[in-house]
Amino acid sequence: MRTAESSVTIDVDGTPVSGIYGRPDNPVATLVLAHGAGRAWSIRSWAASRTL
């Protein structure tokens, strides 16, 4: 399933935290997960693993 994705930045006590919001068409809910890896999902090898 392909999802629409957009980059987001959330301010946490003055520190920007980046993320990606991905959702299918017509979602019924949103789940927010924090992984704490400290790296952007835009890294090519990581982005490829999201499609598995």
C-alpha positions as CSV (number, residue, x, y, z in Angstrom):
1,M,0.0,0.0,0.0
2,R,1.4,3.4,-1.0
3,T,0.9,6.3,1.4
4,A,1.0,10.1,1.0
5,E,4.0,11.4,3.0
6,S,4.9,14.8,4.2
7,S,7.8,16.1,6.3
8,V,7.0,17.6,9.7
9,T,9.0,19.5,12.3
10,I,7.8,19.7,15.9
11,D,9.3,22.1,18.4
12,V,10.2,20.4,21.7
13,D,11.4,22.8,24.3
14,G,13.1,25.0,21.6
15,T,14.6,22.0,19.8
16,P,13.2,21.1,16.4
17,V,12.4,17.4,16.0
18,S,11.8,16.2,12.4
19,G,9.6,13.4,11.3
20,I,7.5,12.1,8.4
21,Y,3.7,11.9,8.4
22,G,2.5,9.1,6.2
23,R,-1.2,8.1,5.7
24,P,-3.3,6.2,3.3
25,D,-6.4,7.7,1.6
26,N,-9.3,8.3,4.0
27,P,-7.6,7.2,7.2
28,V,-9.9,6.5,10.3
29,A,-7.1,7.1,12.9
30,T,-3.6,8.4,13.3
31,L,-0.9,6.7,15.4
32,V,2.2,8.6,16.4
33,L,5.4,6.7,17.1
34,A,8.7,8.0,18.3
35,H,11.8,5.9,17.7
36,G,14.5,8.1,19.0
37,A,17.1,7.1,16.4
38,G,18.2,10.7,16.0
39,R,18.4,10.5,12.2
40,A,16.1,11.6,9.4
41,W,14.0,9.0,7.5
42,S,15.1,10.6,4.3
43,I,18.3,8.5,4.3
44,R,18.0,6.4,1.2
45,S,18.6,3.0,2.8
46,W,16.1,3.7,5.6
47,A,13.5,5.0,3.2
48,A,13.7,1.7,1.2
49,S,13.1,-0.3,4.4
50,R,9.8,1.5,5.0
51,T,8.3,-0.1,1.8
52,L,8.7,-3.6,3.2
